[in-house]
Amino acid sequence: MYYSRAPISEAVIDLRTDFLVPPTVAELEALASKLGDTLPLRQQVNSFAFNLAAAENSAELVGSSSSSTLGMRLSSLGNDRVLQLLRHGLAYSHLPPYTNWQTFLAGLKPLWAGFVADCHVQAVSRAAVRYINRIPVPNGVEVDDYLALGARIPDQISKQVIGYFMQVVVPLPDLGPQYRAVINTGVEPGTAPNPAALLLDIDVFCEDRLDVAGEDIWAVLDRLRRKKNEIFEASITDKVRELIR
C-alpha cells in the first residue's frame, strides 16, 4: 500500500561480501574518489575497542585501547543518500525525503557494479533490507492503539507508555531457511518542539551465498522488500494508517 506520509527515517540495503582478497583502505578511498560527483562528502569509518585486564602480578586493572579503519562513508550534499564502502561489504542508505523502492534500487546498481569490479567481489554472503520508521504520536500513548506488535502491559499497570524497547527475531519459512527478520519496536519520548515517536524498525535478511553475476541479488532484495512490507502492514493499526495515508 502507498502512503503519502510514509514515516521512513532511513532505508538501508546492506550487502556483506566475500572477496578474492579483502580490499585495503587505500583501495576503498580510490573508489570513493571516483564517486565524488554524486557523493562528494566523505569520511573514514573507524571502530574502537577498549579492554581492561589485570596487570601482571597485581590486582590492578590496566586499560588498553585500539582502533581500526573499516572503510569509507560517502554522502550526497543533501545528505539524502549515504554509501558505506567497507572491508566486509557495502551499505546504501536512502534518508528523507524518501522516494520509492525503484528509485532507491536504481541508485544502488551502478555503485554496486563499481564496488564489485574494483574490490574483486566474489559473492554476497548476506543480503538485507532494513526500514526504520518513526511514527509521530502524542506523549504517553497507549501502544496497542498504534501497533499490533508491541509490549503487553497488564491491566494493573498504566496503559500509557512514555518509553520502552522490544526486539523479536523471527524465521521466515515461506521464503526459506536462510531468511529471517529482526523487528524492533519502541517509544521515543518527545522533547519540544518534537513529538514523541513510535519506532518500528524492520530488518529482513537472507544469509545465503549469492553470485554477483546475473539477477539473483536483485531478486532476493525484491523478495526481502515485499516481506518487509508485509511485516509493516501486519504490525500497524488503522490509527497509524490514518496518520500516514
N, C-alpha and C positions, 0 to 999 in steps of 0.2 A: 504494500500500500504506500502511496505517495503522501508525504506530509510537508506542507509548505513551510512549517516552522520546526523542522526536524531538529531535535536537541543535541546534535552531534558536536562534541567539543574536539574530538580527534578521531580520525580513521587511520588505521595502520595496516599495511601489508608487510609482513616480515618473512624473509626467506633465508633460512640457515643453509649453509652450503658446504660441500666438500670440494677441496682444491687439489690440483696436481701437487702444488706447493703453496702453503698459505701466503697470501700477499704480504709484502712488507709495508710499513707505514709510508715509506717513500713512494711505493707504487700506488697506494691509495691517494696520496697527495697529488701525484701526477694525474690520476684520473679526475680528481676534484678540480684541477686546473682546467681540464678540458670542458667542464660543465659550468664555467664561470659566467657565461652569458645568461643562463637561466637560473642558476643557483649561486649567486655571487658571494653570499655571506658564508664564511666557513670558520670552523674551529676544531681543534682536536677533541676526541672523546677519550677520556682517561679513566682508569679505575684506580682506586686507592684501597690499601689494606693496612690495618693496624693490629699488631699482635702483642700479647702480654705473655711473658714466660718467666719462670723463676730463674734468678741468677744462679750461676754455678756456686755450690757450697754456701747458699744463702737463701733465706725465705723471702728476700726482697724480689718484687716483680719488676722486670725490666721491659720497657716497651720498645717496639721497633715498627717502622712503617715502610711501605714500599708503594710504588706507583708504576703503572704501565700504560702505554698508549694503545687503545683498541682500534682506533680508526679516525675518520673524519665526519663531522656533522656539517651539512650544507643546507642553506635555506634561501628562499626567494626574498626579494626586497620587501614584499608584503607579508612575509612570514606565514603564508598560507600553504606552502609546500616545504617539507623538510625531508632530506635524504641523508641516511647514515650509511656510510661505506665502512664496513667493519671487517676485521680479520676472520670473523666467523660467518659473514653473510651481509645482507643488505636489508634495510628497513626504510620504507617510504611512507610519509605521513601527509594527510590532507587535513588541514586545520580550517576553521571558519573563515569565510563563508563556504559551507560545503556545497558542491555542485551535484554530482551524481556518480554512480559507480563506473559508467562507461568513460567519463572524463578522467576519473581517478586512475583507472587501469591504463588508459591511453597515455597518461603522463609517465607511468612507470615503465612501459615496454621499452622505449629507447634507452632509458637509464639502465635497465636490466641487461640489455644487449651489450652495452659498453662494459658493464661490470663483468659479464661472462667472458668477453673477449680479452680484456686487459688483465684480468685476475686469474685466468685459466680455470674457471669453474668447471668441475666435473659432473656434479649432480646437486640437486636440492635434497636435503635430509629432513627438513621440517618447513612446512608452509603454513602460515597463519594469517587470518583476517581478524582484526580487532576493532571494535567500535566502542568508544567511550561516550556515553550520553549523560548530560546533566540537565535535569528537568526542573525549571524554577517552580517552587511551591512556597506556600506560606510557612513561617516558622511554626514548629510544634504540630506538624501534620500527623494524621493517622495513616501510617504507611499502607495499610490494607486498602485504603481508598484509591491508591495510585498504582500499587504494584501487586500482582498476583504472586510474585516471588519475593519473599522478604522475611523479616524476623517475626516469629509468632510470640505474641505477648499475652500472658494470662490475664483473665478478666480482673483479677485482683490488683493489677498494676495499670497505671495510666496508659491509655492507648496513644496518647500524644508522645511523639518521639522527637527529640532535638539532636540526636546523634546516634549512629550505630554503623557497623560494617559487618558484612557477611560474605563468605565466599563458598561456592559449591563447585565441584568438579564432576562432570557427568560424561559417561561414554555416549557415543553416537552410533549405535549398532546398525541403524538404517543406512549409514554411509560406509561403515566398515570398521574393523577392529583398530585401525590406525587413527581413527578420528575421535577427538574429544572436545569438550567445551569447558572453559573456566568462566564462571559468571560471578561478578562482584556486584553487590548492591549495598546501598548505604544512604545516610543523610548527612549532608554537609551544612552546618548551621550558617545562616545568613549574617552578614555584617553590613550595616548601612553603607551605601545605598543598595547593596546587592542582596537579592532574596536568598532564602535557603534553596538547596537543590537536592533532588534525589539523584543518586548515582546509579546508573545501570551500565555496567562495563562488561561487554561480551567478547570473549577471545575464543575463536573457534580454530582448531588446528588439525593438521594431518602430519603424523610422523611416519613418513614412508619415503623411500628413495625415488626421486623423480628425475627423469632425463631432462637435460637443459634444452635438447633439440625437440622440435615438434610442439604439439599443443597441450601436452599433459599438464604442465604447470598452470596454464590459464584455465583449463577445465576444472582442475582441483580448486583454484581460487574462486571460480564462479560457484562451485558447489558449496564452498565454505561461506560465501556471501549469502547465498539463498538460505542456508541453515541459520546463519546469524539473524536474518530477517524473521524466520520462524520463531526463534527464541525470543526476539524482541517483542513480537506480537503476542506471544504466549505469556510474557512477563508483565505487560502493562494492562491497565484497566481502561474503560471508556472515559474515565475522568482525564487520564493522560491524553487520550486521543483527541478530546475536545480542546485541550491546551495547545496541541501541536498541529492540528489539522489546518 
